[in-house]
Amino acid sequence: MCTTLKNRKIIHVDMDAFYASVEQLDHPELRGKPIAVGGGEPRGVISAASYEARKFGVKSAMPGALAIKLCPELIFVRSNFERYKDISEQVKTIFYEFTDLVEPLSLDEAYLDVTENKKGNPSATHIAQDIRARILEKVGLTASAGISINKFLAKVASEYNKPNGQKTLNPEEVLGFLETLDIRKFHGIGRVTTEKMYQKGIFTGKDLKSKSLAYLESNFGKSGHYYYHIVRGMQYSPVKPNRIRKSLAAERTFSKNLSSEIFMLEKLDHIAEEVSNRLKKSKVAGKTVTLKIKYSDFTLQTRSKTLPYYLSDKALILDTAKDLLYQDLLKNSVRLLGISISKLNTEVNTTHKNNTQKSVSMQLRLEF
């Protein structure tokens, strides 16, 4: 197995149907029933679905109108993000009982580096079991986990035995596993790229591995370098305990299309206020304002403006969003508006040392 960080033991923990599971935890009458968080409003979109609903094909990002056709018994519940954040913090507290190297990806998933851990346990597999048991005991929810030598492999492995399960990819198993893996299950290869790979006869990791670096870069651009290395189990990105937020946004989907700019400005006022409140709560500010517009025909347009100063004040955000709205004629009535702020003052220029270690070929026989 080729690796520069030969002894790394990485766990990816993923809470099972997190938002929906929290609702079922708080409302026992919903347990065992197909529920969807969000999506109940006209033209609403589902944020999460319980496993009972997923059996019918209901999933996140699906329009509620389609979901109810797939599952007539579906129960819609309103989202409660403050509650989800509270539960997420409880779960993270459990992570820190085992290691300080925790990289949250969202409210419901995180990477943990347990190569050296607070429990002195040499087995990452046993640590993952203990973490999941602690979450169930202290929070009342189930989690799944993937365990391997890098973040990519741990992420892929965590999808295998959901819900409430885990999978370990030992170092000596990695290459064989990747060769048989369906290309659709490679984390970082989306639907469009999957279709393109299918057209080129790439269906499994073995097919991908047969392609040269030059071929992959020629056909998939910069991503080709990533594909070439991950199919060989080579991914050295460390678990970063202090992930820096790069943007902050809020948006609204409207029950009726907006054709009047007066109504759009009214909606932008509320969105700008929400973005401002979030910036101030996070104690950050940004220089780039981006206006997101989705039209009634579902085409999407973004317009951005970078200012010479940092801003977090609602009035400045709204003024800039107005300028962007009037920057060009609107092509149609509007069904969604959003504002995002990027180039935040949290983005510091740090020079990362290049990893100049040479890869060494070895079979790891350590307890995993």
C-alpha positions as CSV (number, residue, x, y, z in Angstrom):
1,M,0.0,0.0,0.0
2,C,1.5,3.3,-1.0
3,T,1.3,6.0,1.6
4,T,3.3,8.8,3.1
5,L,1.3,8.9,6.4
6,K,1.6,5.2,6.9
7,N,0.0,4.9,10.4
8,R,-3.0,7.2,10.0
9,K,-6.3,6.0,11.3
10,I,-9.2,8.1,10.2
11,I,-12.9,7.8,11.1
12,H,-15.8,9.4,9.3
13,V,-18.8,9.6,11.5
14,D,-22.2,10.3,9.8
15,M,-25.4,10.7,11.8
16,D,-28.3,8.6,10.4
17,A,-31.0,10.8,8.8
18,F,-30.0,13.4,11.2
19,Y,-32.7,16.1,11.0
20,A,-35.5,13.5,10.7
21,S,-34.1,11.4,13.5
22,V,-34.0,14.4,15.8
23,E,-37.6,15.1,15.1
24,Q,-38.5,11.4,15.8
25,L,-36.5,11.6,19.0
26,D,-38.3,14.7,20.2
27,H,-41.7,13.5,19.0
28,P,-42.2,9.8,19.8
29,E,-45.5,9.7,17.8
30,L,-43.4,10.1,14.6
31,R,-41.1,7.1,15.3
32,G,-41.4,4.4,12.7
33,K,-43.3,6.7,10.3
34,P,-42.3,8.2,7.0
35,I,-41.5,11.9,7.7
36,A,-39.8,14.7,5.8
37,V,-38.2,17.8,7.3
38,G,-39.3,20.8,5.3
39,G,-41.0,20.6,1.9
40,G,-44.5,21.0,3.2
41,E,-45.1,24.4,1.8
42,P,-46.2,25.0,-1.8
43,R,-43.0,24.5,-3.9
44,G,-41.1,23.6,-0.8
45,V,-38.0,21.4,-0.9
46,I,-37.2,18.6,1.5
47,S,-34.2,19.1,3.8
48,A,-34.1,15.5,5.1
49,A,-36.2,12.3,5.1
50,S,-36.5,9.5,7.6
51,Y,-35.5,6.0,6.5
52,E,-39.1,5.0,6.5
53,A,-39.7,7.7,3.8
54,R,-36.5,6.8,1.9
55,K,-37.9,3.4,1.2
56,F,-40.4,5.1,-1.1
57,G,-37.7,7.1,-2.9
58,V,-38.2,10.3,-0.9
59,K,-34.8,12.1,-0.4
60,S,-33.3,15.5,0.5
61,A,-33.5,18.3,-2.1
62,M,-36.6,16.7,-3.6
63,P,-39.7,19.0,-4.1
64,G,-42.4,18.2,-1.5
65,A,-45.0,17.9,-4.3
66,L,-43.1,15.0,-5.8
67,A,-42.4,13.4,-2.4
68,I,-46.1,13.2,-1.5
69,K,-46.8,11.4,-4.8
70,L,-44.1,8.9,-4.0
71,C,-45.3,8.4,-0.5
72,P,-48.9,9.5,0.2
73,E,-48.5,8.8,3.9
74,L,-45.6,11.2,4.2
75,I,-45.7,13.5,7.2
76,F,-44.1,16.9,6.8
77,V,-42.5,18.6,9.8
78,R,-41.0,22.1,10.1
79,S,-37.3,22.3,10.5
80,N,-35.8,23.4,13.9
81,F,-32.2,24.2,13.2
82,E,-31.5,25.6,16.7
83,R,-32.4,22.1,18.0
84,Y,-30.2,20.4,15.4
85,K,-27.3,22.7,16.3
86,D,-27.7,21.8,20.0
87,I,-27.7,18.1,19.3
88,S,-24.7,18.5,16.9
89,E,-22.7,20.2,19.7
90,Q,-23.5,17.3,22.1
91,V,-22.2,14.9,19.5
92,K,-19.0,16.9,19.0
93,T,-18.4,16.9,22.7
94,I,-18.4,13.1,22.5
95,F,-15.9,13.2,19.7
96,Y,-13.5,15.3,21.8
97,E,-13.6,12.6,24.5
98,F,-11.5,10.5,22.1
99,T,-9.4,13.0,20.1
100,D,-8.9,16.8,19.5
101,L,-8.4,16.2,15.8
102,V,-12.0,16.6,14.8
103,E,-13.0,18.2,11.5
104,P,-16.7,18.9,11.3
105,L,-18.1,18.9,7.7
106,S,-21.7,19.9,8.7
107,L,-24.0,19.5,11.6
108,D,-24.3,15.7,11.1
109,E,-20.8,14.5,10.0
110,A,-17.2,14.8,10.9
111,Y,-13.7,13.3,10.3
112,L,-11.7,12.2,13.3
113,D,-8.0,11.4,13.3
114,V,-7.5,8.7,16.1
115,T,-4.0,7.7,15.2
116,E,-3.0,8.9,18.6
117,N,-6.1,9.2,20.8
118,K,-7.0,10.1,24.4
119,K,-8.1,6.5,25.2
120,G,-4.8,5.0,24.2
121,N,-6.7,2.5,22.1
122,P,-4.7,1.2,19.1
123,S,-7.9,0.0,17.2
124,A,-9.7,2.6,15.2
125,T,-12.5,0.0,14.7
126,H,-13.1,-0.3,18.4
127,I,-12.9,3.5,18.9
128,A,-15.6,4.0,16.2
129,Q,-17.8,1.4,18.0
130,D,-17.3,3.2,21.3
131,I,-18.1,6.6,19.8
132,R,-21.3,5.3,18.2
133,A,-22.3,3.7,21.5
134,R,-21.7,6.9,23.4
135,I,-23.8,8.9,20.9
136,L,-26.7,6.4,21.3
137,E,-26.3,6.5,25.1
138,K,-26.0,10.2,25.6
139,V,-28.0,11.6,22.7
140,G,-30.4,8.9,21.8
141,L,-29.5,8.8,18.1
142,T,-27.7,6.3,15.9
143,A,-24.6,7.0,13.8
144,S,-22.7,5.2,11.1
145,A,-18.9,5.2,10.6
146,G,-16.2,4.4,8.1
147,I,-12.7,3.7,9.2
148,S,-9.5,3.7,7.0
149,I,-6.2,5.3,6.3
150,N,-7.4,8.6,4.8
151,K,-10.5,10.8,4.6
152,F,-11.6,9.7,1.2
153,L,-11.7,6.0,2.1
154,A,-13.3,6.7,5.5
155,K,-16.1,8.7,3.8
156,V,-16.8,6.0,1.2
157,A,-16.7,3.2,3.9
158,S,-19.3,5.1,6.1
159,E,-21.9,4.7,3.4
160,Y,-21.7,0.9,3.4
161,N,-23.6,-0.2,6.5
162,K,-26.0,2.6,7.1
163,P,-28.0,3.0,9.2
164,N,-26.4,2.3,12.6
165,G,-23.4,0.4,11.3
166,Q,-19.7,0.7,10.3
167,K,-17.1,-0.6,7.9
168,T,-13.4,-0.8,8.3
169,L,-11.1,-0.7,5.2
170,N,-7.8,-2.2,6.4
171,P,-4.6,-1.0,4.6
172,E,-4.1,-4.3,2.8
173,E,-7.8,-4.3,1.6
174,V,-7.8,-0.8,0.1
175,L,-6.6,-1.5,-3.5
176,G,-8.8,-4.5,-4.0
177,F,-11.8,-2.7,-2.6
178,L,-11.3,0.3,-4.9
179,E,-11.0,-1.8,-8.0
180,T,-14.4,-3.4,-7.5
181,L,-16.1,-0.2,-6.3
182,D,-18.8,1.2,-8.6
183,I,-17.7,4.6,-9.9
184,R,-20.9,6.1,-8.6
185,K,-19.8,5.4,-5.1
186,F,-16.5,7.3,-5.4
187,H,-16.9,10.4,-3.1
188,G,-16.2,13.4,-5.3
189,I,-17.6,11.9,-8.6
190,G,-21.0,13.4,-9.1
191,R,-23.9,12.4,-11.4
192,V,-22.7,14.4,-14.4
193,T,-19.1,13.1,-14.2
194,T,-20.4,9.5,-13.7
195,E,-22.4,9.8,-16.9
196,K,-19.3,11.0,-18.7
197,M,-17.2,8.2,-17.3
198,Y,-19.8,5.7,-18.4
199,Q,-19.7,7.0,-21.9
200,K,-15.9,6.4,-21.9
201,G,-16.3,2.9,-20.6
202,I,-15.3,3.6,-17.0
203,F,-17.7,1.8,-14.7
204,T,-15.5,0.6,-11.8
205,G,-12.4,1.6,-9.9
206,K,-10.5,-1.0,-12.0
207,D,-11.6,0.8,-15.2
208,L,-10.6,4.1,-13.8
209,K,-7.2,2.8,-12.6
210,S,-6.5,1.6,-16.2
211,K,-6.5,5.2,-17.4
212,S,-3.3,7.2,-17.4
213,L,-2.9,10.5,-15.6
214,A,-2.6,12.3,-19.0
215,Y,-5.8,10.7,-20.2
216,L,-7.7,11.7,-17.1
217,E,-6.4,15.3,-17.1
218,S,-7.2,15.6,-20.8
219,N,-10.8,14.3,-20.3
220,F,-11.6,15.6,-16.8
221,G,-9.4,18.7,-16.4
222,K,-7.8,19.3,-13.0
223,S,-10.1,16.7,-11.4
224,G,-8.2,14.1,-13.4
225,H,-5.3,14.4,-11.0
226,Y,-7.6,13.7,-8.1
227,Y,-9.2,10.7,-9.8
228,Y,-5.9,9.2,-10.7
229,H,-4.7,9.3,-7.1
230,I,-7.8,8.3,-5.1
231,V,-8.3,5.1,-7.1
232,R,-4.8,4.2,-5.9
233,G,-5.7,4.9,-2.3
234,M,-3.5,8.0,-2.3
235,Q,-5.1,11.0,-0.5
236,Y,-3.1,12.7,2.2
237,S,-5.3,15.6,3.3
238,P,-5.0,15.9,7.1
239,V,-7.9,16.2,9.4
240,K,-8.2,19.9,10.0
241,P,-9.6,20.7,13.5
242,N,-10.0,24.4,12.7
243,R,-11.9,24.6,9.4
244,I,-12.2,28.2,8.2
245,R,-15.6,29.3,6.9
246,K,-15.3,30.7,3.4
247,S,-18.8,32.1,2.8
248,L,-22.2,32.7,4.5
249,A,-25.5,32.8,2.8
250,A,-29.3,32.9,3.0
251,E,-32.0,32.4,0.4
252,R,-35.7,32.2,-0.1
253,T,-37.9,30.2,-2.5
254,F,-41.2,31.9,-3.1
255,S,-44.7,30.2,-3.2
256,K,-45.5,32.5,-6.1
257,N,-43.2,33.8,-8.8
258,L,-42.2,37.4,-8.4
259,S,-42.4,39.6,-11.5
260,S,-42.2,43.0,-9.7
261,E,-38.9,44.4,-8.6
262,I,-40.7,46.1,-5.7
263,F,-41.6,42.7,-4.2
264,M,-38.1,41.4,-4.9
265,L,-36.6,44.3,-3.0
266,E,-38.9,43.6,-0.1
267,K,-37.7,40.0,0.0
268,L,-34.1,41.0,-0.4
269,D,-34.5,43.3,2.7
270,H,-35.4,40.2,4.8
271,I,-32.6,38.1,3.3
272,A,-30.0,40.8,3.9
273,E,-31.1,41.1,7.5
274,E,-30.7,37.4,8.0
275,V,-27.3,37.4,6.4
276,S,-26.2,40.3,8.5
277,N,-27.4,38.6,11.7
278,R,-25.5,35.5,10.9
279,L,-22.3,37.4,10.1
280,K,-22.5,39.3,13.4
281,K,-23.3,36.1,15.3
282,S,-20.3,34.4,13.8
283,K,-18.2,37.6,14.3
284,V,-17.1,37.8,10.7
285,A,-17.4,40.2,7.7
286,G,-16.8,39.8,4.0
287,K,-15.9,41.7,0.9
288,T,-17.8,39.9,-1.9
289,V,-21.5,40.0,-2.2
290,T,-23.2,37.5,-4.5
291,L,-26.8,37.7,-5.6
292,K,-28.4,34.4,-6.6
293,I,-31.5,34.4,-8.8
294,K,-33.4,31.4,-9.9
295,Y,-36.1,32.1,-12.6
296,S,-39.4,30.5,-13.1
297,D,-37.9,28.3,-15.8
298,F,-35.4,27.0,-13.2
299,T,-32.4,28.7,-14.9
300,L,-29.9,30.0,-12.3
301,Q,-27.9,33.2,-12.4
302,T,-25.4,34.7,-10.0
303,R,-24.1,38.3,-9.9
304,S,-21.2,39.3,-7.7
305,K,-19.4,42.5,-6.6
306,T,-16.3,42.7,-4.5
307,L,-15.9,45.8,-2.3
308,P,-12.7,47.4,-1.1
309,Y,-13.7,46.9,2.5
310,Y,-15.3,44.3,4.8
311,L,-19.0,44.6,5.5
312,S,-21.5,42.9,7.8
313,D,-24.1,45.7,8.1
314,K,-27.5,45.0,6.7
315,A,-27.8,48.3,4.9
316,L,-24.6,47.9,3.0
317,I,-25.4,44.3,2.1
318,L,-28.8,45.3,0.9
319,D,-27.5,48.3,-1.1
320,T,-25.0,46.1,-2.9
321,A,-27.6,43.4,-3.6
322,K,-29.9,46.1,-5.1
323,D,-27.1,47.3,-7.4
324,L,-26.6,43.7,-8.5
325,L,-30.4,43.2,-9.1
326,Y,-30.4,46.3,-11.3
327,Q,-27.1,45.4,-13.0
328,D,-28.9,43.6,-15.8
329,L,-32.5,43.1,-17.0
330,L,-34.3,40.2,-15.4
331,K,-35.0,37.6,-18.0
332,N,-38.2,36.2,-16.4
333,S,-40.2,36.1,-13.2
334,V,-38.2,34.9,-10.2
335,R,-38.9,31.9,-7.9
336,L,-35.8,32.2,-5.6
337,L,-33.5,34.9,-4.3
338,G,-30.4,34.5,-2.3
339,I,-27.5,36.6,-0.9
340,S,-24.1,35.2,0.0
341,I,-21.0,36.9,1.5
342,S,-17.5,35.6,0.7
343,K,-13.9,36.6,1.0
344,L,-14.4,36.6,4.7
345,N,-11.9,38.1,7.1
346,T,-11.4,34.6,8.5
347,E,-9.4,33.6,5.4
348,V,-5.8,34.1,6.4
349,N,-2.9,33.5,4.1
350,T,-1.0,30.7,5.7
351,T,1.7,29.0,3.9
352,H,1.4,25.3,4.2
353,K,4.5,23.2,4.0
354,N,4.6,21.0,0.9
355,N,4.6,17.4,1.7
356,T,7.9,16.4,0.2
357,Q,8.0,12.9,1.7
358,K,8.3,10.2,-0.9
359,S,5.7,7.5,-1.0
360,V,6.9,4.2,0.4
361,S,5.5,0.8,-0.5
362,M,4.5,-1.3,2.5
363,Q,1.9,-3.6,3.9
364,L,0.6,-2.4,7.2
365,R,-0.1,-5.1,9.7
366,L,-1.0,-2.9,12.7
367,E,-4.3,-3.4,14.5
368,F,-6.9,-1.4,12.7
